Amino acid sequence: MPRANRRRDDGAPLDLARVTGGIPQRARYAGGEWFVRSVTGAGAQRAYLCPGCQQDISVGVPHVVVWPADGLGGVDNRRHWHTQCWSARERRRPQGSFR
């Protein structure tokens, strides 16, 4: 009996944002333009200090990474914020140094 050639299931379609680690969005804050990228819980491999509330962002907690859109600076200019703190940035001042 001949073998049935079944079509192979390719799985779910690729999500561009997931493949690239998230596509940064532009935002205005503190008189400048910033890139903002979401980090999933699985992508959060270290603990960080949120400049919005001065509390720890634990390993495995989804959050956002923010860096200047002017392209100046490097890794040292990135800041990791709780998503809620970043959303509330216009309503309250950051507790620590932001830039």
TIMI-2910 file (N, C-alpha, C, CB; in pm, 1 decimal, decimal comma, always signed):
<rs>
+----------+----------+----------+----------+----------+----------+----------+----------+----------+----------+----------+----------+------+
!      n_x !      n_y !      n_z !     ca_x !     ca_y !     ca_z !      c_x !      c_y !      c_z !     cb_x !     cb_y !     cb_z ! resn !
+----------+----------+----------+----------+----------+----------+----------+----------+----------+----------+----------+----------+------+
!    +85,1 !   -117,2 !     +0,0 !     +0,0 !     +0,0 !     +0,0 !    +89,8 !   +123,7 !     +0,0 !    -96,9 !     -0,3 !   +122,7 !  Met !
!    +65,0 !   +218,0 !    -89,8 !   +149,1 !   +337,3 !    -95,9 !   +130,2 !   +426,6 !    +25,9 !   +119,3 !   +415,7 !   -222,2 !  Pro !
!   +235,5 !   +496,4 !    +56,5 !   +233,1 !   +588,3 !   +170,6 !   +155,2 !   +714,0 !   +133,1 !   +377,4 !   +625,0 !   +215,7 !  Arg !
!    +74,2 !   +761,5 !   +225,4 !     -0,5 !   +885,2 !   +202,0 !    +90,7 !  +1003,5 !   +232,2 !   -130,2 !   +890,8 !   +289,6 !  Ala !
!   +107,7 !  +1088,8 !   +137,6 !   +188,7 !  +1208,5 !   +159,1 !   +101,2 !  +1317,0 !   +219,2 !   +253,8 !  +1257,1 !    +26,5 !  Asn !
!   +115,9 !  +1334,3 !   +344,6 !    +36,8 !  +1435,5 !   +414,9 !   +112,0 !  +1567,1 !   +418,4 !     +3,0 !  +1389,3 !   +558,0 !  Arg !
!    +35,3 !  +1669,7 !   +410,5 !    +95,1 !  +1802,8 !   +419,0 !   +146,5 !  +1825,2 !   +560,8 !     -7,7 !  +1913,1 !   +379,2 !  Arg !
!   +266,6 !  +1871,7 !   +571,2 !   +327,4 !  +1897,3 !   +701,9 !   +267,9 !  +2024,9 !   +761,6 !   +482,3 !  +1909,3 !   +689,8 !  Arg !
!   +234,5 !  +2018,6 !   +889,9 !   +181,1 !  +2135,5 !   +960,0 !   +297,3 !  +2228,1 !   +993,2 !   +103,3 !  +2094,0 !  +1089,9 !  Asp !
!   +291,2 !  +2350,2 !   +941,7 !   +399,2 !  +2445,8 !   +965,3 !   +388,1 !  +2514,0 !  +1101,0 !   +400,4 !  +2550,2 !   +856,4 !  Asp !
!   +285,1 !  +2486,6 !  +1174,9 !   +267,6 !  +2549,5 !  +1305,4 !   +209,0 !  +2688,0 !  +1292,3 !   +399,3 !  +2556,3 !  +1379,2 !  Gly !
!   +220,0 !  +2762,6 !  +1397,0 !   +164,9 !  +2898,3 !  +1399,2 !   +248,9 !  +2990,1 !  +1310,8 !   +159,2 !  +2953,0 !  +1544,2 !  Ala !
!   +186,6 !  +3089,7 !  +1249,7 !   +264,1 !  +3184,9 !  +1169,6 !   +358,2 !  +3266,1 !  +1258,5 !   +169,9 !  +3279,1 !  +1091,6 !  Pro !
!   +468,6 !  +3309,2 !  +1200,9 !   +565,8 !  +3386,3 !  +1277,4 !   +510,8 !  +3524,2 !  +1311,2 !   +697,0 !  +3399,2 !  +1199,8 !  Leu !
!   +531,7 !  +3563,6 !  +1433,0 !   +492,9 !  +3696,5 !  +1478,9 !   +618,5 !  +3782,8 !  +1474,0 !   +429,9 !  +3692,8 !  +1624,2 !  Asp !
!   +620,2 !  +3883,1 !  +1387,6 !   +739,6 !  +3965,2 !  +1367,6 !   +788,5 !  +4028,3 !  +1497,6 !   +711,4 !  +4073,8 !  +1265,5 !  Leu !
!   +697,8 !  +4079,0 !  +1579,2 !   +738,0 !  +4141,5 !  +1705,3 !   +804,1 !  +4039,6 !  +1797,4 !   +616,6 !  +4205,0 !  +1775,1 !  Ala !
!   +754,3 !  +3917,3 !  +1797,6 !   +811,6 !  +3814,2 !  +1883,5 !   +949,4 !  +3772,0 !  +1832,9 !   +718,1 !  +3692,6 !  +1891,0 !  Arg !
!   +963,3 !  +3759,0 !  +1702,5 !  +1090,2 !  +3717,1 !  +1644,1 !  +1198,3 !  +3821,8 !  +1666,7 !  +1073,8 !  +3690,1 !  +1494,9 !  Val !
!  +1164,3 !  +3947,7 !  +1652,6 !  +1263,7 !  +4054,3 !  +1666,7 !  +1281,7 !  +4100,2 !  +1810,3 !  +1224,9 !  +4171,8 !  +1581,7 !  Thr !
!  +1211,3 !  +4040,2 !  +1904,4 !  +1222,3 !  +4081,6 !  +2043,3 !  +1139,6 !  +4204,8 !  +2074,3 !  +1365,5 !  +4107,4 !  +2077,7 !  Gly !
!  +1043,8 !  +4233,8 !  +1990,7 !   +958,8 !  +4350,6 !  +2012,3 !  +1006,5 !  +4467,7 !  +1928,5 !   +956,5 !  +4389,2 !  +2160,4 !  Gly !
!   +915,0 !  +4530,8 !  +1861,9 !   +948,8 !  +4647,0 !  +1780,6 !   +932,4 !  +4771,0 !  +1866,7 !   +859,8 !  +4655,0 !  +1652,3 !  Ile !
!  +1037,2 !  +4850,8 !  +1881,4 !  +1027,1 !  +4969,1 !  +1967,7 !   +926,1 !  +5070,9 !  +1914,4 !  +1163,9 !  +5035,1 !  +1981,7 !  Pro !
!   +856,2 !  +5132,9 !  +2005,9 !   +764,2 !  +5241,7 !  +1975,5 !   +830,9 !  +5371,6 !  +2019,4 !   +625,1 !  +5221,5 !  +2046,4 !  Gln !
!   +793,0 !  +5482,6 !  +1958,7 !   +846,1 !  +5613,0 !  +2000,7 !   +749,9 !  +5677,7 !  +2098,5 !   +869,9 !  +5705,9 !  +1878,7 !  Arg !
!   +805,9 !  +5744,7 !  +2198,4 !   +724,5 !  +5816,9 !  +2296,5 !   +796,2 !  +5946,0 !  +2333,3 !   +697,8 !  +5729,6 !  +2423,7 !  Ala !
!   +718,1 !  +6045,8 !  +2373,2 !   +775,0 !  +6172,5 !  +2421,2 !   +771,7 !  +6170,3 !  +2574,0 !   +695,7 !  +6297,1 !  +2364,2 !  Arg !
!   +883,5 !  +6214,6 !  +2632,5 !   +890,4 !  +6222,4 !  +2777,9 !  +1008,1 !  +6310,6 !  +2815,7 !   +903,6 !  +6081,0 !  +2841,9 !  Tyr !
!   +990,4 !  +6392,7 !  +2917,2 !  +1096,4 !  +6477,6 !  +2972,7 !  +1164,7 !  +6560,5 !  +2863,9 !  +1200,3 !  +6391,8 !  +3045,8 !  Ala !
!  +1085,4 !  +6612,2 !  +2770,9 !  +1138,8 !  +6699,1 !  +2667,5 !  +1215,8 !  +6629,2 !  +2557,7 !  +1225,3 !  +6798,4 !  +2728,9 !  Gly !
!  +1205,0 !  +6497,9 !  +2548,7 !  +1278,4 !  +6426,0 !  +2445,1 !  +1197,1 !  +6313,1 !  +2385,8 !  +1407,5 !  +6371,9 !  +2500,6 !  Gly !
!  +1254,6 !  +6252,3 !  +2283,2 !  +1194,6 !  +6135,6 !  +2218,0 !  +1263,9 !  +6010,9 !  +2272,1 !  +1207,2 !  +6144,1 !  +2061,0 !  Glu !
!  +1185,1 !  +5907,7 !  +2296,3 !  +1237,1 !  +5784,2 !  +2354,2 !  +1184,4 !  +5664,9 !  +2276,5 !  +1198,9 !  +5772,8 !  +2503,2 !  Trp !
!  +1265,0 !  +5562,1 !  +2268,0 !  +1218,4 !  +5433,7 !  +2217,5 !  +1171,3 !  +5353,1 !  +2337,3 !  +1330,7 !  +5358,1 !  +2137,5 !  Phe !
!  +1059,8 !  +5283,6 !  +2320,5 !  +1002,6 !  +5201,4 !  +2427,6 !   +977,6 !  +5062,6 !  +2370,7 !   +869,7 !  +5264,3 !  +2485,0 !  Val !
!  +1031,1 !  +4961,7 !  +2437,1 !  +1011,2 !  +4823,6 !  +2393,3 !   +962,2 !  +4740,1 !  +2510,1 !  +1141,7 !  +4764,3 !  +2335,0 !  Arg !
!   +862,3 !  +4658,0 !  +2485,7 !   +809,7 !  +4569,1 !  +2589,1 !   +900,1 !  +4447,6 !  +2604,1 !   +665,4 !  +4525,3 !  +2555,7 !  Ser !
!   +915,8 !  +4403,4 !  +2727,4 !   +991,4 !  +4282,5 !  +2757,8 !   +893,7 !  +4184,6 !  +2821,1 !  +1114,5 !  +4311,9 !  +2852,7 !  Val !
!   +887,5 !  +4063,6 !  +2767,5 !   +798,2 !  +3962,7 !  +2823,4 !   +855,9 !  +3907,9 !  +2953,1 !   +774,9 !  +3848,8 !  +2722,5 !  Thr !
!   +774,4 !  +3838,7 !  +3027,3 !   +822,3 !  +3776,5 !  +3150,3 !   +933,9 !  +3676,6 !  +3123,2 !   +707,8 !  +3707,7 !  +3222,4 !  Gly !
!   +921,6 !  +3602,4 !  +3013,1 !  +1024,9 !  +3505,1 !  +2977,5 !  +1154,6 !  +3574,2 !  +2936,7 !   +976,0 !  +3414,8 !  +2864,1 !  Ala !
!  +1144,1 !  +3696,1 !  +2886,5 !  +1262,8 !  +3769,4 !  +2843,4 !  +1330,7 !  +3846,7 !  +2954,6 !  +1226,5 !  +3863,2 !  +2734,2 !  Gly !
!  +1266,5 !  +3855,3 !  +3070,4 !  +1322,8 !  +3930,4 !  +3183,6 !  +1414,0 !  +3837,3 !  +3262,6 !  +1209,5 !  +3989,0 !  +3275,6 !  Ala !
!  +1541,5 !  +3839,5 !  +3229,4 !  +1637,4 !  +3746,0 !  +3287,5 !  +1713,2 !  +3799,5 !  +3408,3 !  +1734,8 !  +3706,0 !  +3184,0 !  Gln !
!  +1699,7 !  +3929,0 !  +3437,1 !  +1768,2 !  +3989,3 !  +3551,5 !  +1671,8 !  +4077,5 !  +3627,7 !  +1891,1 !  +4070,7 !  +3506,1 !  Arg !
!  +1714,1 !  +4118,1 !  +3744,9 !  +1636,4 !  +4214,5 !  +3823,6 !  +1687,4 !  +4354,9 !  +3790,7 !  +1647,5 !  +4184,9 !  +3978,3 !  Ala !
!  +1596,4 !  +4451,3 !  +3788,6 !  +1630,1 !  +4591,3 !  +3759,4 !  +1562,8 !  +4680,4 !  +3862,4 !  +1586,4 !  +4631,3 !  +3614,8 !  Tyr !
!  +1606,2 !  +4804,4 !  +3869,9 !  +1544,2 !  +4903,4 !  +3956,8 !  +1465,5 !  +5000,1 !  +3869,8 !  +1650,8 !  +4978,7 !  +4042,9 !  Leu !
!  +1336,1 !  +5011,0 !  +3894,6 !  +1249,3 !  +5098,7 !  +3816,4 !  +1273,1 !  +5243,3 !  +3858,7 !  +1099,6 !  +5059,8 !  +3834,5 !  Cys !
!  +1304,3 !  +5334,8 !  +3764,0 !  +1324,6 !  +5474,9 !  +3800,8 !  +1194,5 !  +5546,3 !  +3836,5 !  +1392,6 !  +5548,0 !  +3687,9 !  Pro !
!  +1081,1 !  +5487,3 !  +3804,3 !   +952,6 !  +5550,2 !  +3834,7 !   +912,3 !  +5536,0 !  +3979,6 !   +845,8 !  +5492,3 !  +3748,0 !  Gly !
!   +946,3 !  +5422,1 !  +4041,0 !   +902,6 !  +5397,4 !  +4178,8 !  +1016,1 !  +5354,9 !  +4271,4 !   +795,5 !  +5291,6 !  +4179,8 !  Cys !
!  +1136,1 !  +5336,7 !  +4215,8 !  +1252,7 !  +5292,2 !  +4292,5 !  +1231,1 !  +5155,9 !  +4357,8 !  +1286,5 !  +5394,7 !  +4399,1 !  Gln !
!  +1148,3 !  +5072,1 !  +4296,0 !  +1125,4 !  +4935,7 !  +4343,6 !  +1188,1 !  +4838,3 !  +4243,8 !   +972,2 !  +4906,7 !  +4361,6 !  Gln !
!  +1218,3 !  +4718,7 !  +4292,4 !  +1278,1 !  +4617,3 !  +4205,9 !  +1179,5 !  +4566,7 !  +4102,0 !  +1329,5 !  +4501,2 !  +4288,9 !  Asp !
!  +1231,0 !  +4538,9 !  +3984,1 !  +1159,2 !  +4463,4 !  +3881,5 !  +1222,3 !  +4324,9 !  +3887,0 !  +1169,4 !  +4530,8 !  +3734,5 !  Ile !
!  +1151,8 !  +4230,0 !  +3941,1 !  +1206,3 !  +4096,4 !  +3963,3 !  +1223,4 !  +4019,7 !  +3832,7 !  +1116,4 !  +4018,3 !  +4057,5 !  Ser !
!  +1304,7 !  +3915,8 !  +3838,1 !  +1322,8 !  +3826,2 !  +3724,2 !  +1187,1 !  +3766,8 !  +3688,6 !  +1427,2 !  +3713,7 !  +3756,0 !  Val !
!  +1155,2 !  +3764,0 !  +3560,4 !  +1030,7 !  +3704,2 !  +3514,2 !   +911,4 !  +3797,5 !  +3510,7 !   +998,2 !  +3590,3 !  +3599,2 !  Gly !
!   +931,1 !  +3924,6 !  +3548,2 !   +821,0 !  +4021,5 !  +3548,2 !   +822,6 !  +4099,5 !  +3416,5 !   +832,0 !  +4119,0 !  +3670,2 !  Val !
!   +711,6 !  +4099,5 !  +3341,4 !   +706,7 !  +4179,5 !  +3218,7 !   +722,7 !  +4328,2 !  +3251,3 !   +573,9 !  +4155,1 !  +3143,1 !  Pro !
!   +793,8 !  +4401,5 !  +3165,4 !   +817,3 !  +4543,8 !  +3187,3 !   +853,2 !  +4609,5 !  +3054,7 !   +929,6 !  +4566,4 !  +3292,3 !  His !
!   +892,7 !  +4735,7 !  +3056,9 !   +934,8 !  +4805,1 !  +2934,9 !  +1077,5 !  +4854,9 !  +2951,1 !   +839,5 !  +4922,9 !  +2902,4 !  Val !
!  +1147,7 !  +4862,5 !  +2838,5 !  +1282,3 !  +4919,3 !  +2834,1 !  +1272,1 !  +5048,0 !  +2754,0 !  +1387,5 !  +4819,0 !  +2770,6 !  Val !
!  +1332,8 !  +5154,5 !  +2805,4 !  +1324,0 !  +5287,0 !  +2744,6 !  +1465,6 !  +5338,9 !  +2722,6 !  +1241,1 !  +5385,6 !  +2834,1 !  Val !
!  +1491,0 !  +5396,3 !  +2602,3 !  +1621,7 !  +5456,1 !  +2574,2 !  +1603,9 !  +5574,1 !  +2480,3 !  +1718,8 !  +5351,8 !  +2512,9 !  Trp !
!  +1699,0 !  +5669,2 !  +2480,9 !  +1686,0 !  +5790,2 !  +2398,9 !  +1678,8 !  +5757,4 !  +2249,8 !  +1803,4 !  +5884,6 !  +2425,2 !  Pro !
!  +1589,4 !  +5825,5 !  +2179,4 !  +1573,5 !  +5803,3 !  +2035,6 !  +1679,7 !  +5876,4 !  +1955,0 !  +1435,4 !  +5847,5 !  +1990,4 !  Ala !
!  +1756,1 !  +5965,2 !  +2018,6 !  +1857,9 !  +6040,6 !  +1944,8 !  +1976,3 !  +5953,7 !  +1904,1 !  +1906,9 !  +6157,2 !  +2028,3 !  Asp !
!  +1981,5 !  +5831,4 !  +1954,6 !  +2087,7 !  +5740,2 !  +1915,2 !  +2216,6 !  +5758,9 !  +1991,4 !  +2114,5 !  +5755,1 !  +1771,4 !  Gly !
!  +2224,0 !  +5860,3 !  +2075,0 !  +2345,2 !  +5883,2 !  +2153,0 !  +2343,5 !  +5794,6 !  +2276,1 !  +2358,2 !  +6031,6 !  +2193,1 !  Leu !
!  +2458,5 !  +5751,0 !  +2315,1 !  +2467,0 !  +5664,1 !  +2430,9 !  +2444,7 !  +5520,1 !  +2389,6 !  +2365,8 !  +5705,5 !  +2537,4 !  Gly !
!  +2458,9 !  +5433,0 !  +2483,0 !  +2442,0 !  +5291,3 !  +2453,3 !  +2361,9 !  +5223,4 !  +2561,5 !  +2576,7 !  +5222,9 !  +2437,4 !  Gly !
!  +2411,8 !  +5110,2 !  +2601,8 !  +2344,7 !  +5029,4 !  +2702,3 !  +2327,2 !  +5106,8 !  +2832,7 !  +2422,8 !  +4900,9 !  +2727,5 !  Val !
!  +2419,8 !  +5196,1 !  +2862,9 !  +2412,6 !  +5272,1 !  +2987,7 !  +2292,7 !  +5366,2 !  +2992,5 !  +2539,6 !  +5351,4 !  +3006,8 !  Asp !
!  +2237,2 !  +5402,4 !  +2877,7 !  +2123,3 !  +5494,5 !  +2874,9 !  +1988,6 !  +5424,4 !  +2876,1 !  +2131,8 !  +5581,7 !  +2753,8 !  Asn !
!  +1987,0 !  +5292,3 !  +2876,4 !  +1859,5 !  +5220,5 !  +2881,9 !  +1808,6 !  +5217,3 !  +3025,2 !  +1874,5 !  +5076,5 !  +2826,6 !  Arg !
!  +1677,0 !  +5230,6 !  +3039,6 !  +1613,1 !  +5222,6 !  +3171,1 !  +1499,4 !  +5122,7 !  +3163,8 !  +1561,3 !  +5361,9 !  +3217,7 !  Arg !
!  +1489,7 !  +5039,3 !  +3264,4 !  +1384,0 !  +4939,0 !  +3273,0 !  +1277,9 !  +4990,7 !  +3369,4 !  +1440,3 !  +4800,1 !  +3319,8 !  His !
!  +1155,1 !  +5002,3 !  +3321,3 !  +1042,9 !  +5054,9 !  +3399,0 !   +935,7 !  +4947,7 !  +3414,1 !   +983,9 !  +5181,3 !  +3331,9 !  Trp !
!   +866,1 !  +4947,9 !  +3528,1 !   +741,4 !  +4872,4 !  +3535,8 !   +648,5 !  +4930,4 !  +3429,4 !   +676,6 !  +4879,6 !  +3680,8 !  His !
!   +570,8 !  +4848,9 !  +3367,3 !   +478,2 !  +4896,8 !  +3264,3 !   +383,3 !  +5001,0 !  +3321,7 !   +398,3 !  +4779,6 !  +3204,4 !  Thr !
!   +333,9 !  +4978,5 !  +3443,2 !   +241,0 !  +5072,7 !  +3506,3 !   +310,0 !  +5204,5 !  +3538,9 !   +181,5 !  +5011,9 !  +3633,7 !  Gln !
!   +433,4 !  +5198,8 !  +3582,8 !   +507,4 !  +5321,7 !  +3614,4 !   +532,5 !  +5402,9 !  +3488,0 !   +641,5 !  +5288,2 !  +3683,7 !  Cys !
!   +566,6 !  +5335,9 !  +3378,2 !   +588,0 !  +5407,9 !  +3252,9 !   +457,9 !  +5472,9 !  +3206,6 !   +642,5 !  +5312,8 !  +3144,0 !  Trp !
!   +346,8 !  +5402,1 !  +3221,5 !   +217,1 !  +5457,6 !  +3181,5 !   +179,7 !  +5579,7 !  +3264,6 !   +108,3 !  +5351,8 !  +3194,0 !  Ser !
!   +224,2 !  +5584,0 !  +3389,2 !   +190,7 !  +5694,3 !  +3480,4 !   +299,9 !  +5800,6 !  +3485,8 !   +165,7 !  +5640,3 !  +3620,2 !  Ala !
!   +396,4 !  +5797,3 !  +3397,2 !   +512,4 !  +5887,1 !  +3404,9 !   +475,8 !  +6034,0 !  +3398,6 !   +607,8 !  +5856,2 !  +3294,2 !  Arg !
!   +368,0 !  +6070,6 !  +3330,3 !   +327,5 !  +6211,1 !  +3320,6 !   +254,5 !  +6259,0 !  +3445,5 !   +239,0 !  +6231,5 !  +3199,1 !  Glu !
!   +201,4 !  +6167,0 !  +3522,9 !   +125,2 !  +6203,7 !  +3643,0 !   +211,8 !  +6212,2 !  +3767,9 !    +14,3 !  +6103,9 !  +3665,9 !  Arg !
!   +331,3 !  +6157,0 !  +3761,1 !   +420,6 !  +6163,2 !  +3877,7 !   +564,8 !  +6168,8 !  +3831,1 !   +398,9 !  +6041,4 !  +3971,4 !  Arg !
!   +647,0 !  +6227,2 !  +3911,4 !   +788,8 !  +6240,3 !  +3878,9 !   +861,7 !  +6111,2 !  +3914,2 !   +851,6 !  +6360,5 !  +3953,7 !  Arg !
!   +963,3 !  +6075,6 !  +3836,7 !  +1044,3 !  +5959,6 !  +3874,0 !  +1111,4 !  +5984,0 !  +4009,0 !  +1150,7 !  +5929,8 !  +3765,3 !  Pro !
!  +1126,6 !  +5879,6 !  +4085,2 !  +1187,2 !  +5889,9 !  +4217,7 !  +1339,3 !  +5898,5 !  +4210,8 !  +1146,5 !  +5771,2 !  +4302,9 !  Gln !
!  +1398,5 !  +5838,0 !  +4109,8 !  +1544,1 !  +5838,1 !  +4098,2 !  +1589,0 !  +5913,8 !  +3975,5 !  +1597,4 !  +5696,2 !  +4093,7 !  Gly !
!  +1714,4 !  +5895,9 !  +3941,6 !  +1764,9 !  +5964,1 !  +3822,7 !  +1715,5 !  +5891,3 !  +3699,1 !  +1919,9 !  +5971,4 !  +3823,8 !  Ser !
!  +1671,4 !  +5967,8 !  +3602,7 !  +1625,3 !  +5906,7 !  +3478,5 !  +1724,8 !  +5930,6 !  +3367,5 !  +1488,6 !  +5960,8 !  +3438,9 !  Phe !
!  +1789,6 !  +6043,4 !  +3369,8 !  +1887,2 !  +6068,9 !  +3264,5 !  +2000,9 !  +6150,7 !  +3315,5 !  +1823,5 !  +6137,9 !  +3147,5 !  Arg !
+----------+----------+----------+----------+----------+----------+----------+----------+----------+----------+----------+----------+------+
</rs>
